[in-house]
Amino acid sequence: MARTLLDKVWEAHTVRTLPSGQTQLLIGLHLIHEVTTPQAFQMLKEMKLKVRMPERTFGTLDHIIPTADQTRPYADPEAEEMAQHMYRNMKDFNLQLFDMSTGKQGIVHVIGPELGLTQPGMTIACGDSHT
């Protein structure tokens, strides 16, 4: 039986099939941003867990960056709070952050290809509403 490219990538990254029939996959790249991560990092801290493969996780600030004045602290207090959480969590979990100072900051689901992080055949997770 012929297999599709999806079938081949899926099989190559399958860790195991769960009793429910769902597949546990090894994720090759995890891209994160400031809006969807504070709750996850809080849960990891409460459970005293670390990020399992920090070298595969990259973060960027992309939803809250002001278009006019990008100096910190941001004028919007909610945006500043999200930025502070992101900086602290990335440091606490030893993860690489692409912020304005790196020249690599950008839209979370665009920076992967732009920076050469995403490659054919990879499994990639990104918690964003349209990825």
C-alpha positions in Angstrom: 0.0 0.0 0.0 1.4 3.4 -1.0 2.1 5.8 1.8 1.8 9.6 1.7 4.5 12.0 2.9 2.3 12.6 5.9 2.2 8.9 6.7 6.0 8.7 6.4 6.7 11.7 8.7 4.0 10.5 11.2 5.5 7.0 11.4 9.1 8.4 11.7 8.1 10.4 14.7 5.7 8.0 16.4 6.8 7.2 20.0 3.9 4.9 20.6 0.2 4.3 20.0 -1.9 4.8 23.0 -4.7 2.5 24.1 -7.2 5.1 22.9 -5.8 4.8 19.4 -4.2 8.2 19.5 -0.5 8.5 18.6 2.2 10.0 20.9 4.6 11.9 18.6 8.1 13.2 19.2 8.0 16.9 18.5 11.1 18.2 16.7 10.5 21.9 17.3 8.3 23.8 19.7 7.7 27.5 19.0 6.1 29.6 21.7 5.0 33.2 22.3 3.9 35.4 25.2 0.1 34.9 25.0 -0.3 31.2 25.3 2.7 30.2 27.5 2.3 31.8 31.0 -0.3 29.2 32.1 1.9 26.3 30.9 5.0 27.6 32.6 3.0 28.1 35.8 1.9 24.5 35.7 5.4 23.3 35.1 6.6 25.3 38.1 3.8 24.0 40.3 4.6 20.4 39.3 8.4 21.1 39.7 9.0 20.0 36.1 11.5 21.2 33.5 11.1 21.6 29.8 12.2 18.2 28.5 14.2 19.3 25.5 15.0 23.0 25.9 17.2 23.0 22.8 14.0 22.3 20.7 12.0 25.2 22.2 12.2 28.8 20.9 10.1 31.8 21.9 9.4 35.2 20.6 7.2 38.2 21.5 4.8 38.7 18.7 1.3 39.5 19.8 2.0 42.5 22.1 4.8 44.4 20.4 3.6 48.0 19.9 3.9 49.4 16.4 4.8 53.0 17.4 6.9 53.0 20.6 8.7 49.7 21.3 10.7 51.0 24.3 10.1 49.2 27.6 8.2 49.3 29.8 5.4 49.2 27.2 2.7 51.8 27.6 0.0 49.1 27.8 0.3 47.5 31.2 -1.1 44.2 30.1 1.4 44.0 27.3 4.2 44.8 29.7 3.1 42.1 32.1 3.0 39.5 29.3 6.5 40.6 28.2 7.8 40.3 31.8 6.4 36.8 32.2 7.9 35.7 28.9 11.4 37.1 29.8 11.2 35.5 33.2 9.9 32.1 32.0 12.4 31.8 29.2 15.2 32.6 31.6 13.9 30.2 34.4 13.6 27.3 31.9 16.8 28.1 30.0 15.1 28.6 26.7 16.2 30.8 23.8 14.1 34.0 23.3 14.1 35.9 20.0 13.3 39.4 21.2 13.8 42.8 19.7 17.4 42.9 20.8 18.4 39.8 18.9 17.2 40.9 15.4 15.4 37.6 15.2 12.0 38.6 16.7 9.0 38.1 14.6 5.7 36.4 14.1 5.9 33.0 15.8 4.9 30.9 12.9 7.0 32.9 10.4 10.4 33.0 12.2 10.8 29.2 12.1 11.3 29.1 8.3 13.0 32.6 8.2 15.6 31.5 10.7 16.1 28.0 9.2 14.7 26.3 12.3 12.0 24.4 10.4 13.1 21.7 8.1 11.3 19.2 5.8 10.1 16.1 7.7 10.0 17.8 11.1 7.1 17.7 13.5 6.5 21.2 14.8 4.1 22.5 17.5 3.1 26.1 17.9 0.3 27.2 20.2 -1.3 29.9 18.1 -4.9 30.1 17.1 -4.2 29.7 13.4 -1.2 27.4 13.2 
